[in-house]
């Protein structure tokens, strides 16, 4: 028997209940439908009337569902309680009748309180007999509502603690609820808030968990079983032996017969329902990104989650934002392109094993919107089981010594997008694009020629005795990947062949701090603390920045290059197409947020030069070489992009884009960047190229736009002095005196004396630009005009 309470408050409350019941029980017997409010006022006086009766507005926790861009494919769901409200019309009559049979046979007859039941339960409980409840379905709804609308733990206790005071409160609230809502509305709300065990809250969740169907499709037997569980979900849990036996008895011996007695079903229906099997297992219900059924989009799901947690629109704190995600009932349509994602994952799988310590990372983003279309890698998005680990020990010697495991084959680290302790990877020459943009913004045109020796003695410092310092100096002396990469280059040819000794002097000319400023405007995050410090404190002296020595991620670099294809418009990356509230209202969070990061003409000019590295033809100039020349033919669309490699090929990268999508691919070792492996450009190039090819398969071929201002491509051309037949020394002085940089070039056929100047390769060029002096061999001949630097009488440079 339940222990009786003997404190003063309980005794006082009991007197109040006795006073109430004394006046209403007789009346209830004669007038069962009488207005309870009037009777209560007469019987209980001001004590009862003074109690609150208006329920606070509340919303029970709802599932947030996250879909792919098709709006149909469920990627994941987030919840604190697995619940999704459904209207009564979408709940089978079987379920409606079953819950009434189980919990409140007189539901349609009373005004919220079953007077006889309350009196009977009160007397029985006061005498110490077995505990009786007598709560109507409306009173139960009130109890759950008070718990969900509680603003502090004590209110939850008050709403659920078994005391006379709580029962009186429920009665008063129930009377008011019955005035405000119809019976159908109360029934609908009850079925959507009631707990059914095994993480199922509300009838929708229960139907899914136990029967993998919608509430409207529940049979008599299924509805009766669910209705029977509400009283005590743990005790009547069918997935455990004792609970299975108890719910079988409750369903067959109590609820189904009650449904017959109510006239809700026939005896034949009842006999058939009793033969239905009660499940012993439940459907696993995923929650969050680690439960994503298809690992191909786990990293995208994680990116969405991290993005959500940064949005102040969902709350001032991370706690508030997570609660909104897991209880708000949002319908989120993401930007994930299923076909593009599947292709990226397939391309990776064909070329790199999931168990490889070398990660192949792909990110795809749409120019002009910032919409993230794909994120893929050769890892499973999953937690490694600490009791039965499958991940290999980290190759990092420090971690290896401590037997710390690495990120393969399973990880939940944001390898592709960055975050947490993932600051990114050095990507190499893809950063040269920022130097080119900074130069164009300063008015230096694409055609600007620079004499690029095999090794360049820069003004930047490297420190005495370092591998990159000049002999006997602390100056930085970068070299090209090959000694053959020497001569006079412009932005088309210098970018196409990725000439280090072209871009370092170009960076010197425009200022490293301005190059860094462009990178920031284009979305580079500087997550590595040392990188951030240098960008802030040593920007003007950070010469190696143009060679991509900072940590970056495939996502941010895909978006940086997408800024060129977006006519200079930088759009913050977003994983969201549309978000709706549980009431179907669209909200603006996640819409593209864009700024003009660089002028349109600058973006168009830089993109024209960026066609050279990937085997496309520049519209305005001559490429004269490429580092990924087969890209144009594979994608079969106008393309632009850039390759990148770090020292000893510890990282390899390729970025390729069209007007529809830019894909960035890195090959790196996320667990130890100072590794000894050489990353394969063949592997990363093919993965990027064919991912983009598949994405563009049914999309149109769109040509890139040309700049509308010729100065940005040709610049202010000035006539080069005629030095024909001058000595080389005199020719250099004349050219230098005219404001150009003289460079002694190749030997050519000429009428001039051997060893003298046969003339110059350029008849007109930019101020400060390199001018190549051709050396005569003394043989009669005629030199060809440079097609890249024509005389004024010819057409614009390289235009076709």
BASENU-788225 format. One record per residue (C-alpha): residue in one letter; x, y, z. Coordinates in steps of 0.02 Angstrom, whole numbers, m for minus. Example, Ala and Ser with C-alpha at 12.3 -4.5 7.8 and 13.67 -1.06 7.14 Angstrom:
BEGIN
SITE type      u      v      w
SITE    A    615   m225    390
SITE    S    684    m53    357
This chain:
BEGIN
SITE type      u      v      w
SITE    X      0      0      0
SITE    X     54    178    m34
SITE    X    117    273    116
SITE    X     m8    407    171
SITE    X     45    587    190
SITE    X     19    670    360
SITE    X     90    845    341
SITE    X    m14   1001    371
SITE    X    m23   1051    187
SITE    X    m87    880    135
SITE    X   m220    879    271
SITE    X   m278   1052    220
SITE    X   m285   1002     39
SITE    X   m381    845     84
SITE    X   m512    951    173
SITE    X   m528   1056     16
SITE    X   m554    901    m90
SITE    X   m681    831     34
SITE    X   m775    995     32
SITE    X   m773    994   m156
SITE    X   m828    814   m174
SITE    X   m963    823    m42
SITE    X  m1055    950   m145
SITE    X  m1029    874   m315
SITE    X  m1042    685   m303
SITE    X  m1230    683   m275
SITE    X  m1257    812   m409
SITE    X  m1144    716   m527
SITE    X  m1247    559   m502
SITE    X  m1406    649   m549
SITE    X  m1331    769   m677
SITE    X  m1175    690   m752
SITE    X  m1160    824   m885
SITE    X  m1185    970   m767
SITE    X  m1067   1117   m779
SITE    X   m925   1075   m660
SITE    X   m873   1255   m635
SITE    X  m1033   1305   m548
SITE    X  m1034   1151   m436
SITE    X   m854   1178   m390
SITE    X   m886   1357   m341
SITE    X  m1028   1308   m227
SITE    X   m938   1160   m150
SITE    X   m759   1219   m138
SITE    X   m777   1406   m115
SITE    X   m638   1527   m155
SITE    X   m499   1398   m127
SITE    X   m540   1306   m288
SITE    X   m593   1458   m387
SITE    X   m430   1546   m348
SITE    X   m323   1412   m431
SITE    X   m249   1451   m603
SITE    X   m342   1377   m751
SITE    X   m257   1444   m908
SITE    X   m124   1328   m979
SITE    X     33   1413  m1040
SITE    X     66   1407  m1225
SITE    X    194   1274  m1261
SITE    X    261   1168  m1402
SITE    X    314    991  m1369
SITE    X    483    943  m1444
SITE    X    472    896  m1628
SITE    X    588    806  m1748
SITE    X    689    916  m1866
SITE    X    707    830  m2034
SITE    X    850    867  m2154
SITE    X    828    826  m2339
SITE    X    938    827  m2494
SITE    X    910    961  m2627
SITE    X    771    856  m2705
SITE    X    664    891  m2551
SITE    X    621    706  m2536
SITE    X    775    608  m2487
SITE    X    796    611  m2297
SITE    X    978    639  m2251
SITE    X    957    641  m2064
SITE    X    845    693  m1921
SITE    X    881    779  m1757
SITE    X    778    766  m1598
SITE    X    778    767  m1410
SITE    X    616    669  m1413
SITE    X    568    570  m1567
SITE    X    402    655  m1602
SITE    X    312    732  m1749
SITE    X    136    800  m1730
SITE    X      4    740  m1852
SITE    X   m176    800  m1872
SITE    X   m317    690  m1808
SITE    X   m374    655  m1986
SITE    X   m208    566  m2015
SITE    X   m230    454  m1863
SITE    X   m332    296  m1890
SITE    X   m500    280  m1804
SITE    X   m433    119  m1731
SITE    X   m303    219  m1635
SITE    X   m428    350  m1579
SITE    X   m548    219  m1514
SITE    X   m411    116  m1434
SITE    X   m341    260  m1330
SITE    X   m515    305  m1269
SITE    X   m548    123  m1224
SITE    X   m383    113  m1131
SITE    X   m384    278  m1040
SITE    X   m556    360  m1032
SITE    X   m716    269  m1086
SITE    X   m821    420  m1037
SITE    X   m714    544  m1134
SITE    X   m858    607  m1241
SITE    X   m978    619  m1092
SITE    X   m886    722   m961
SITE    X   m828    903   m954
SITE    X   m649    861   m914
SITE    X   m671    778   m744
SITE    X   m750    609   m704
SITE    X   m833    655   m539
SITE    X   m879    480   m483
SITE    X   m707    418   m527
SITE    X   m622    557   m430
SITE    X   m729    527   m276
SITE    X   m702    340   m284
SITE    X   m514    359   m306
SITE    X   m501    489   m169
SITE    X   m592    383    m40
SITE    X   m495    227    m88
SITE    X   m327    312    m82
SITE    X   m365    403     81
SITE    X   m404    237    164
SITE    X   m239    166    107
SITE    X   m312     47    m19
SITE    X   m230     13   m188
SITE    X   m185    172   m279
SITE    X   m317    232   m403
SITE    X   m296    374   m526
SITE    X   m465    423   m601
SITE    X   m379    548   m715
SITE    X   m477    581   m873
SITE    X   m391    590  m1040
SITE    X   m410    780  m1028
SITE    X   m327    783   m857
SITE    X   m185    676   m922
SITE    X   m162    798  m1065
SITE    X   m156    940   m937
SITE    X    m23    850   m836
SITE    X     90    824   m987
SITE    X     59   1002  m1046
SITE    X    111   1075   m879
SITE    X    271    972   m883
SITE    X    315   1030  m1059
SITE    X    275   1212  m1023
SITE    X    378   1212   m863
SITE    X    513   1344   m855
SITE    X    613   1266   m713
SITE    X    639   1093   m635
SITE    X    522   1128   m488
SITE    X    377   1160   m606
SITE    X    409    991   m686
SITE    X    404    908   m515
SITE    X    244   1001   m469
SITE    X    162    947   m632
SITE    X    202    762   m609
SITE    X    215    728   m421
SITE    X     73    621   m356
SITE    X    m10    740   m231
SITE    X   m187    800   m196
SITE    X   m134    976   m243
SITE    X    m80    918   m417
SITE    X   m247    827   m440
SITE    X   m345    984   m396
SITE    X   m241   1088   m517
SITE    X   m271    962   m655
SITE    X   m459    965   m623
SITE    X   m467   1155   m634
SITE    X   m360   1161   m791
SITE    X   m459   1018   m870
SITE    X   m623   1111   m848
SITE    X   m550   1262   m937
SITE    X   m472   1157  m1076
SITE    X   m641   1079  m1112
SITE    X   m713   1254  m1133
SITE    X   m578   1308  m1254
SITE    X   m552   1151  m1359
SITE    X   m664   1025  m1443
SITE    X   m653    842  m1396
SITE    X   m568    807  m1562
SITE    X   m436    941  m1528
SITE    X   m401    870  m1356
SITE    X   m387    694  m1425
SITE    X   m269    750  m1563
SITE    X   m156    842  m1441
SITE    X   m156    697  m1320
SITE    X   m106    571  m1452
SITE    X     34    686  m1510
SITE    X    107    715  m1337
SITE    X     88    544  m1252
SITE    X    245    437  m1223
SITE    X    252    261  m1296
SITE    X    423    202  m1239
SITE    X    580    158  m1337
SITE    X    611    343  m1375
SITE    X    441    358  m1459
SITE    X    339    511  m1410
SITE    X    172    538  m1492
SITE    X     77    421  m1606
SITE    X    178    460  m1762
SITE    X    340    407  m1680
SITE    X    258    254  m1601
SITE    X    190    197  m1769
SITE    X    363    215  m1845
SITE    X    461    134  m1705
SITE    X    349    m17  m1675
SITE    X    269    m47  m1845
SITE    X    366     60  m1973
SITE    X    205    135  m2039
SITE    X    104    295  m2032
SITE    X    m28    320  m1894
SITE    X   m169    319  m2021
SITE    X   m126    139  m2067
SITE    X   m131     61  m1893
SITE    X   m237    m96  m1876
SITE    X   m350   m133  m1727
SITE    X   m220   m246  m1646
SITE    X    m79   m122  m1672
SITE    X   m180     24  m1608
SITE    X   m236    m75  m1455
SITE    X    m57   m122  m1414
SITE    X      3     59  m1426
SITE    X   m144    122  m1323
SITE    X   m103     m6  m1190
SITE    X     75     57  m1173
SITE    X     33    237  m1125
SITE    X     m9    193   m945
SITE    X    165    126   m910
SITE    X    281    122  m1062
SITE    X    423     37   m968
SITE    X    317   m100   m891
SITE    X    225   m136  m1053
SITE    X    380   m132  m1165
SITE    X    354   m273  m1291
SITE    X    540   m287  m1330
SITE    X    577   m366  m1160
SITE    X    503   m534  m1108
SITE    X    405   m475   m954
SITE    X    339   m322  m1045
SITE    X    289   m425  m1196
SITE    X    185   m540  m1089
SITE    X    103   m396   m996
SITE    X     57   m295  m1151
SITE    X    m14   m453  m1232
SITE    X   m131   m477  m1084
SITE    X   m176   m292  m1074
SITE    X   m214   m283  m1260
SITE    X   m313   m446  m1275
SITE    X   m402   m452  m1106
SITE    X   m438   m269  m1076
SITE    X   m420   m146  m1220
SITE    X   m491   m247  m1365
SITE    X   m643   m304  m1260
SITE    X   m670   m123  m1208
SITE    X   m671    m72  m1391
SITE    X   m805   m203  m1423
SITE    X   m906   m141  m1274
SITE    X   m895     37  m1341
SITE    X   m962    m22  m1508
SITE    X   m802     35  m1594
SITE    X   m768   m139  m1667
SITE    X   m862   m302  m1687
SITE    X   m821   m463  m1599
SITE    X   m756   m530  m1765
SITE    X   m638   m380  m1775
SITE    X   m583   m417  m1598
SITE    X   m547   m600  m1632
SITE    X   m445   m553  m1785
SITE    X   m350   m416  m1690
SITE    X   m299   m537  m1551
SITE    X   m213   m646  m1681
SITE    X    m99   m504  m1734
SITE    X     79   m528  m1676
SITE    X    153   m407  m1553
SITE    X    328   m352  m1608
SITE    X    480   m401  m1508
SITE    X    597   m279  m1595
SITE    X    585    m96  m1639
SITE    X    644     m1  m1792
SITE    X    809     86  m1757
SITE    X    781    273  m1762
SITE    X    929    376  m1817
SITE    X    970    537  m1726
SITE    X   1101    657  m1791
SITE    X   1242    632  m1915
SITE    X   1327    479  m1842
SITE    X   1169    379  m1876
SITE    X   1161    426  m2060
SITE    X   1122    266  m2154
SITE    X   1227    311  m2305
SITE    X   1402    363  m2257
SITE    X   1423    453  m2423
SITE    X   1338    607  m2350
SITE    X   1390    598  m2168
SITE    X   1520    736  m2187
SITE    X   1391    848  m2271
SITE    X   1271    815  m2127
SITE    X   1408    863  m2005
SITE    X   1442   1022  m2104
SITE    X   1257   1066  m2094
SITE    X   1257   1036  m1906
SITE    X   1410   1146  m1879
SITE    X   1335   1280  m1990
SITE    X   1173   1279  m1890
SITE    X   1269   1295  m1727
SITE    X   1348   1456  m1791
SITE    X   1184   1542  m1836
SITE    X   1135   1673  m1707
SITE    X    959   1673  m1779
SITE    X    931   1507  m1689
SITE    X    983   1571  m1518
SITE    X   1110   1673  m1423
SITE    X   1206   1521  m1359
SITE    X   1259   1354  m1429
SITE    X   1141   1271  m1305
SITE    X    993   1371  m1371
SITE    X   1037   1331  m1552
SITE    X   1052   1146  m1520
SITE    X    886   1143  m1428
SITE    X    803   1230  m1575
SITE    X    877   1104  m1696
SITE    X    826    954  m1591
SITE    X    654   1010  m1538
SITE    X    595   1140  m1665
SITE    X    519   1023  m1794
SITE    X    600   1112  m1941
SITE    X    595   1047  m2119
SITE    X    764   1083  m2196
SITE    X    800   1061  m2382
SITE    X    988   1064  m2404
SITE    X   1097   1103  m2554
SITE    X   1167    926  m2569
SITE    X   1156    863  m2747
SITE    X   1131    675  m2732
SITE    X   1198    633  m2904
SITE    X   1351    743  m2881
SITE    X   1383    672  m2708
SITE    X   1367    492  m2769
SITE    X   1484    527  m2914
SITE    X   1615    607  m2802
SITE    X   1610    461  m2682
SITE    X   1623    336  m2826
SITE    X   1771    428  m2902
SITE    X   1859    425  m2735
SITE    X   1820    242  m2705
SITE    X   1891    196  m2875
SITE    X   2056    279  m2834
SITE    X   2086    278  m2647
SITE    X   2044    147  m2515
SITE    X   1943    199  m2363
SITE    X   2080    126  m2254
SITE    X   2218    231  m2332
SITE    X   2303    355  m2218
SITE    X   2309    474  m2368
SITE    X   2143    563  m2379
SITE    X   2066    613  m2545
SITE    X   1953    762  m2506
SITE    X   1826    837  m2627
SITE    X   1714    989  m2608
SITE    X   1596   1062  m2738
SITE    X   1513   1232  m2729
SITE    X   1399   1330  m2845
SITE    X   1466   1499  m2907
SITE    X   1357   1650  m2871
SITE    X   1261   1568  m2728
SITE    X   1385   1483  m2612
SITE    X   1277   1326  m2611
SITE    X   1379   1175  m2560
SITE    X   1335   1036  m2681
SITE    X   1451    895  m2626
SITE    X   1575    845  m2491
SITE    X   1661    677  m2503
SITE    X   1814    584  m2442
SITE    X   1883    408  m2422
SITE    X   1827    396  m2242
SITE    X   1670    331  m2158
SITE    X   1581    462  m2055
SITE    X   1570    361  m1895
SITE    X   1640    349  m1721
SITE    X   1773    218  m1693
SITE    X   1714     94  m1561
SITE    X   1836    116  m1415
SITE    X   1804    m63  m1356
SITE    X   1835   m139  m1529
SITE    X   1933     m6  m1625
SITE    X   1959    m22  m1811
SITE    X   2060    136  m1840
SITE    X   2247    119  m1865
SITE    X   2374    200  m1750
SITE    X   2415    378  m1805
SITE    X   2572    395  m1914
SITE    X   2621    551  m1817
SITE    X   2772    493  m1714
SITE    X   2714    588  m1558
SITE    X   2540    510  m1566
SITE    X   2608    342  m1620
SITE    X   2715    334  m1464
SITE    X   2559    359  m1359
SITE    X   2461    236  m1468
SITE    X   2334    368  m1517
SITE    X   2230    311  m1663
SITE    X   2213    408  m1825
SITE    X   2064    459  m1930
SITE    X   2050    309  m2045
SITE    X   1942    220  m2088
SITE    X   1818    306  m1969
SITE    X   1809    485  m1911
SITE    X   1688    624  m1870
SITE    X   1820    760  m1891
SITE    X   1773    892  m2021
SITE    X   1916    845  m2137
SITE    X   1844    933  m2290
SITE    X   1770   1090  m2215
SITE    X   1879   1126  m2064
SITE    X   1829   1157  m1885
SITE    X   1878   1097  m1714
SITE    X   2061   1045  m1723
SITE    X   2056   1030  m1914
SITE    X   2139   1190  m1975
SITE    X   2167   1128  m2152
SITE    X   2313   1081  m2264
SITE    X   2445   1174  m2365
SITE    X   2382   1171  m2543
SITE    X   2525   1252  m2638
SITE    X   2510   1351  m2798
SITE    X   2321   1368  m2800
SITE    X   2356   1523  m2693
SITE    X   2440   1610  m2840
SITE    X   2265   1660  m2896
SITE    X   2256   1785  m2753
SITE    X   2417   1868  m2810
SITE    X   2350   1882  m2987
SITE    X   2188   1962  m2925
SITE    X   2284   2085  m2815
SITE    X   2391   2134  m2965
SITE    X   2240   2161  m3077
SITE    X   2158   2266  m2941
SITE    X   2316   2375  m2939
SITE    X   2299   2403  m3125
SITE    X   2433   2280  m3180
SITE    X   2363   2194  m3335
SITE    X   2365   2010  m3384
SITE    X   2495   2044  m3518
SITE    X   2621   2115  m3393
SITE    X   2788   2026  m3430
SITE    X   2911   1976  m3295
SITE    X   3082   1900  m3320
SITE    X   3073   1741  m3218
SITE    X   3241   1658  m3185
SITE    X   3260   1480  m3119
SITE    X   3289   1555  m2945
SITE    X   3229   1726  m2890
SITE    X   3321   1831  m2760
SITE    X   3176   1912  m2667
SITE    X   3167   2053  m2541
SITE    X   3081   1939  m2416
SITE    X   3177   1856  m2275
SITE    X   3199   1670  m2247
SITE    X   3333   1667  m2113
SITE    X   3516   1624  m2126
SITE    X   3556   1444  m2164
SITE    X   3380   1391  m2211
SITE    X   3349   1281  m2361
SITE    X   3261   1421  m2455
SITE    X   3380   1563  m2415
SITE    X   3501   1637  m2541
SITE    X   3684   1582  m2521
SITE    X   3770   1691  m2391
SITE    X   3610   1788  m2357
SITE    X   3451   1779  m2255
SITE    X   3350   1832  m2408
SITE    X   3222   1712  m2477
SITE    X   3269   1636  m2646
SITE    X   3125   1531  m2711
SITE    X   3151   1418  m2861
SITE    X   3038   1342  m2992
SITE    X   2988   1160  m2996
SITE    X   3099   1141  m3150
SITE    X   3249   1239  m3213
SITE    X   3164   1241  m3383
SITE    X   3033   1358  m3310
SITE    X   3131   1515  m3343
SITE    X   3108   1662  m3460
SITE    X   2985   1801  m3486
SITE    X   2807   1760  m3432
SITE    X   2644   1854  m3414
SITE    X   2493   1805  m3311
SITE    X   2423   1686  m3442
SITE    X   2585   1590  m3465
SITE    X   2648   1613  m3286
SITE    X   2486   1546  m3212
SITE    X   2472   1410  m3343
SITE    X   2644   1340  m3303
SITE    X   2636   1389  m3118
SITE    X   2800   1484  m3120
SITE    X   2854   1526  m2942
SITE    X   2980   1655  m2999
SITE    X   2845   1749  m3092
SITE    X   2725   1760  m2946
SITE    X   2847   1804  m2808
SITE    X   2908   1962  m2897
SITE    X   2728   2001  m2944
SITE    X   2683   1987  m2759
SITE    X   2828   2102  m2716
SITE    X   2760   2229  m2839
SITE    X   2582   2232  m2770
SITE    X   2625   2201  m2587
SITE    X   2602   2037  m2495
SITE    X   2480   2122  m2376
SITE    X   2365   2159  m2523
SITE    X   2374   1979  m2581
SITE    X   2324   1922  m2407
SITE    X   2182   2047  m2407
SITE    X   2114   1971  m2568
SITE    X   2123   1796  m2491
SITE    X   2021   1856  m2342
SITE    X   1891   1936  m2455
SITE    X   1881   1772  m2551
SITE    X   1844   1674  m2393
SITE    X   2010   1603  m2331
SITE    X   1987   1575  m2144
SITE    X   2164   1571  m2069
SITE    X   2113   1438  m1943
SITE    X   2292   1396  m1896
SITE    X   2340   1515  m1754
SITE    X   2515   1543  m1825
SITE    X   2442   1582  m1996
SITE    X   2321   1705  m1917
SITE    X   2463   1788  m1822
SITE    X   2569   1810  m1978
SITE    X   2422   1878  m2077
SITE    X   2396   2008  m1943
SITE    X   2573   2051  m1888
SITE    X   2686   2006  m2036
SITE    X   2574   2026  m2188
SITE    X   2689   2142  m2285
SITE    X   2839   2025  m2264
SITE    X   2753   1858  m2291
SITE    X   2823   1823  m2463
SITE    X   2790   1636  m2465
SITE    X   2603   1667  m2449
SITE    X   2584   1666  m2638
SITE    X   2650   1486  m2642
SITE    X   2510   1423  m2529
SITE    X   2603   1389  m2367
SITE    X   2452   1416  m2254
SITE    X   2321   1291  m2200
SITE    X   2163   1291  m2304
SITE    X   2019   1171  m2340
SITE    X   1946   1109  m2503
SITE    X   1781   1194  m2464
SITE    X   1851   1368  m2438
SITE    X   1965   1356  m2591
SITE    X   1823   1290  m2700
SITE    X   1725   1442  m2646
SITE    X   1871   1560  m2675
SITE    X   1883   1503  m2856
SITE    X   1693   1507  m2870
SITE    X   1707   1693  m2831
SITE    X   1793   1715  m3000
SITE    X   1656   1619  m3091
SITE    X   1527   1721  m2995
SITE    X   1590   1883  m3074
SITE    X   1688   1930  m2919
SITE    X   1541   1899  m2802
SITE    X   1591   1804  m2645
SITE    X   1449   1707  m2567
SITE    X   1468   1632  m2394
SITE    X   1456   1442  m2407
SITE    X   1285   1377  m2359
SITE    X   1215   1200  m2345
SITE    X   1035   1261  m2351
SITE    X    910   1288  m2491
SITE    X    758   1318  m2380
SITE    X    703   1303  m2199
SITE    X    522   1290  m2144
SITE    X    454   1294  m1968
SITE    X    341   1154  m1907
SITE    X    195   1264  m1957
SITE    X    257   1276  m2136
SITE    X    322   1454  m2126
SITE    X    479   1489  m2229
SITE    X    622   1577  m2141
SITE    X    765   1673  m2220
SITE    X    910   1591  m2127
SITE    X   1028   1505  m2248
SITE    X    986   1610  m2401
SITE    X   1139   1660  m2505
SITE    X   1236   1801  m2424
SITE    X   1351   1881  m2553
SITE    X   1468   2030  m2568
SITE    X   1564   2101  m2716
SITE    X   1738   2042  m2666
SITE    X   1824   2109  m2821
SITE    X   1766   2206  m2976
SITE    X   1684   2105  m3114
SITE    X   1818   2145  m3242
SITE    X   1954   2088  m3121
SITE    X   1865   1923  m3091
SITE    X   1837   1895  m3277
SITE    X   2018   1934  m3320
SITE    X   2087   1821  m3183
SITE    X   1972   1681  m3240
SITE    X   2034   1700  m3419
SITE    X   2212   1668  m3360
SITE    X   2149   1527  m3248
SITE    X   2092   1432  m3403
SITE    X   2274   1401  m3449
SITE    X   2325   1276  m3312
SITE    X   2180   1158  m3353
SITE    X   2206   1145  m3541
SITE    X   2074   1268  m3598
SITE    X   2108   1413  m3717
SITE    X   2112   1588  m3647
SITE    X   1997   1704  m3742
SITE    X   2112   1855  m3727
SITE    X   2290   1788  m3725
SITE    X   2405   1642  m3758
SITE    X   2429   1507  m3625
SITE    X   2589   1422  m3688
SITE    X   2574   1274  m3569
SITE    X   2468   1188  m3436
SITE    X   2494   1084  m3279
SITE    X   2333    983  m3298
SITE    X   2311    991  m3487
SITE    X   2186    848  m3505
SITE    X   2053    931  m3397
SITE    X   1964   1026  m3536
SITE    X   1946    869  m3641
SITE    X   1880    764  m3497
SITE    X   1751    888  m3432
SITE    X   1704    939  m3611
SITE    X   1651   1112  m3555
SITE    X   1738   1281  m3539
SITE    X   1841   1261  m3380
SITE    X   1961   1357  m3269
SITE    X   2064   1308  m3118
SITE    X   2236   1274  m3047
SITE    X   2347   1136  m2984
SITE    X   2446   1146  m2822
SITE    X   2588   1049  m2744
SITE    X   2685   1075  m2582
SITE    X   2867   1033  m2547
SITE    X   2905    850  m2586
SITE    X   2723    828  m2641
SITE    X   2661    808  m2462
SITE    X   2498    882  m2524
SITE    X   2428    884  m2701
SITE    X   2279    987  m2754
SITE    X   2173   1028  m2905
SITE    X   2031   1152  m2923
SITE    X   1923   1149  m3079
SITE    X   1766   1248  m3114
SITE    X   1630   1288  m3239
SITE    X   1492   1418  m3227
SITE    X   1387   1286  m3134
SITE    X   1507   1207  m3009
SITE    X   1683   1223  m2942
SITE    X   1764   1065  m2872
SITE    X   1918   1073  m2762
SITE    X   2014    916  m2722
SITE    X   2156    890  m2599
SITE    X   2262    738  m2563
SITE    X   2335    752  m2389
SITE    X   2369    658  m2229
SITE    X   2253    732  m2098
SITE    X   2342    641  m1956
SITE    X   2519    698  m1994
SITE    X   2556    832  m2122
SITE    X   2744    813  m2106
SITE    X   2737    639  m2179
SITE    X   2855    562  m2306
SITE    X   2728    501  m2434
SITE    X   2718    581  m2606
SITE    X   2541    623  m2655
SITE    X   2486    573  m2830
SITE    X   2428    712  m2945
SITE    X   2360    580  m3061
SITE    X   2242    516  m2925
SITE    X   2181    686  m2867
SITE    X   2167    755  m3043
SITE    X   2061    613  m3108
SITE    X   1947    616  m2957
SITE    X   1914    803  m2978
SITE    X   1900    798  m3167
SITE    X   1777    654  m3178
SITE    X   1672    716  m3031
SITE    X   1647    880  m3125
SITE    X   1620    789  m3289
SITE    X   1479    684  m3212
SITE    X   1400    838  m3133
SITE    X   1400    932  m3298
SITE    X   1334    785  m3401
SITE    X   1160    855  m3429
SITE    X   1200   1036  m3398
SITE    X   1231   1162  m3538
SITE    X   1401   1218  m3598
SITE    X   1414   1402  m3549
SITE    X   1559   1513  m3602
SITE    X   1641   1628  m3475
SITE    X   1617   1815  m3492
SITE    X   1756   1927  m3557
SITE    X   1809   2089  m3472
SITE    X   1730   2245  m3545
SITE    X   1888   2348  m3514
SITE    X   2037   2305  m3625
SITE    X   2158   2395  m3509
SITE    X   2143   2253  m3385
SITE    X   2211   2130  m3513
SITE    X   2330   2233  m3619
SITE    X   2359   2382  m3504
SITE    X   2439   2547  m3554
SITE    X   2557   2487  m3692
SITE    X   2710   2592  m3725
SITE    X   2827   2585  m3875
SITE    X   2991   2495  m3846
SITE    X   3143   2590  m3913
SITE    X   3223   2523  m4071
SITE    X   3393   2447  m4024
SITE    X   3424   2353  m4185
SITE    X   3611   2321  m4214
SITE    X   3659   2407  m4049
SITE    X   3779   2317  m3936
SITE    X   3695   2214  m3803
SITE    X   3760   2331  m3667
SITE    X   3695   2486  m3755
SITE    X   3529   2401  m3794
SITE    X   3505   2359  m3611
SITE    X   3542   2539  m3559
SITE    X   3421   2611  m3688
SITE    X   3281   2493  m3639
SITE    X   3312   2519  m3454
SITE    X   3315   2707  m3480
SITE    X   3144   2697  m3565
SITE    X   3071   2620  m3408
SITE    X   3077   2436  m3452
SITE    X   3167   2284  m3383
SITE    X   3291   2220  m3515
SITE    X   3316   2033  m3532
SITE    X   3444   1953  m3648
SITE    X   3351   1824  m3748
SITE    X   3383   1694  m3882
SITE    X   3498   1704  m4034
SITE    X   3407   1735  m4199
SITE    X   3445   1758  m4383
SITE    X   3484   1941  m4419
SITE    X   3579   2058  m4535
SITE    X   3657   2139  m4382
SITE    X   3833   2093  m4329
SITE    X   3843   1931  m4231
SITE    X   3828   1963  m4045
SITE    X   3736   2128  m4065
SITE    X   3553   2162  m4035
SITE    X   3444   2097  m4175
SITE    X   3298   2191  m4099
SITE    X   3169   2153  m3964
SITE    X   3034   2021  m3951
SITE    X   2910   2156  m3900
SITE    X   2877   2316  m3996
SITE    X   2755   2380  m3862
SITE    X   2734   2328  m3682
SITE    X   2689   2388  m3507
SITE    X   2795   2510  m3410
SITE    X   2916   2414  m3298
SITE    X   2881   2259  m3401
SITE    X   3017   2143  m3461
SITE    X   3081   2170  m3638
SITE    X   3176   2028  m3720
SITE    X   3330   2078  m3822
SITE    X   3358   1956  m3962
SITE    X   3542   1921  m4003
SITE    X   3597   1919  m4185
SITE    X   3693   1772  m4255
SITE    X   3749   1876  m4405
SITE    X   3648   1774  m4528
SITE    X   3522   1857  m4642
SITE    X   3340   1827  m4586
SITE    X   3178   1899  m4529
SITE    X   3110   1880  m4354
SITE    X   2928   1837  m4321
SITE    X   2812   1953  m4229
SITE    X   2767   1891  m4056
SITE    X   2583   1841  m4070
SITE    X   2560   1878  m3887
SITE    X   2630   2055  m3901
SITE    X   2578   2120  m4073
SITE    X   2611   2290  m4145
SITE    X   2471   2420  m4134
SITE    X   2421   2384  m4313
SITE    X   2372   2207  m4266
SITE    X   2221   2146  m4170
SITE    X   2203   2145  m3981
SITE    X   2319   2020  m3896
SITE    X   2270   1843  m3935
SITE    X   2086   1879  m3964
SITE    X   1999   1742  m4063
